Amino acid sequence: MDQDTGEIREAIDQTRDDIGQTLQAIGQKADIKARAAEKVAEKRDAVRESTAEVKAKLSEAAQRVEQRVPAAAQPAVSSTVDWAKSTTQPARGLWGRHKAAISIGLAAAIIVFVPRRRRRRNVKP
């Protein structure tokens, strides 16, 4: 009887551990914010890597052009190379620059138009 009770308790403990691990896995899958943040981080790293590769290729091409261009044209080439090597930030797009204004406009439109649509539906001639 004692062995059966011990085996049953071990089985219960094992089942509890399995259920706990399953619940943790479900919780991780349900955490959309964390999964989205991971995806964004992956994409950001991929973009950074490809940007670094493009900059390296551009730098190599600029050096080859500098070597082949005659000395008289060197000032124009060096200014072009300096421009190519600069690390300016890309434009953030319409949403990035005007996030607050767009959000306020959308909220105002929802506040104004949604109640009007409801009133129109409820009114019967």
Secondary structure, 3 states (H helix, E strand, C coil): CHHHHHHHHHHHHHHHHHHHHHHHHHHHHHCHHHHHHHHHHHHHHHHHHHHHHHHHHHHHHHHHHHHHCCHHHHHHHHHHHHHHHCCCCCCCHHHHHCHHHHHHHHHHHHHHHHHHHHHHHHCCC
